[in-house]
Amino acid sequence: MKRSAIIAAACVLTIGVAQAGSNGTLGRTSTGTQNISATAPDPAEARVRVTGLNDVILGALIPGRTISSFTNYCFFHTSPTFSLTVQQSEVSTPGFALVGPQDATVPLRLTLNLFDASGFFINHEPINGVARTGLTASRNSENCSNGGTTGGTLSVTPDSDLTPGAYSGTLTFVMAVE
């Protein structure tokens, strides 16, 4: 923490110097000076942010019929790479599910379109609670307003013994600096 305070103080002092240029005087020659400075952020200051999440309503479940919904996510980071964990506490399986009456479940499939650290496009199907490391995404804006959103598809295919009623689930996205 001390190091961060020293770096912040140095940045403030440097910024003050950079703004104190001197202009030349009117004459046959004129000389002005301008100090230039920049800072390299401490890797400990790297940040990540998940935004752009919207609730998804898949509609009526029909046994044997797949329902899908495409959605966008914004995974912003200032670190070289990040890890992503998708969790669903309502289920204890490696996969995800919509939970209905009498604890009936319908398997939920999530596929994310991401980039790995090498810049290769990947279709990633997260496993409940397991981190995927070495990912990259938007570094332009915290809310992906300049583009850089990540696409994802949520889909379900109910079995023929579907219990009537309402089904729901909650996915939690956890990003971490690497």
Secondary structure, DSSP 8 states (H G I E B T S, - for coil): -HHHHHHHHHHHHHHHHHT--B---SSSS---B---------GGG--EEEE-----------TT--EEEEEEEEEEESSS-EEEEEE-TT--SSSEEEE-GGG-EEEEEEEEEEEETTS-EEEE---TT--EEEEE-B-S-TT-TTS--EEEEEEE---TT--SS--B---EEEEEE-
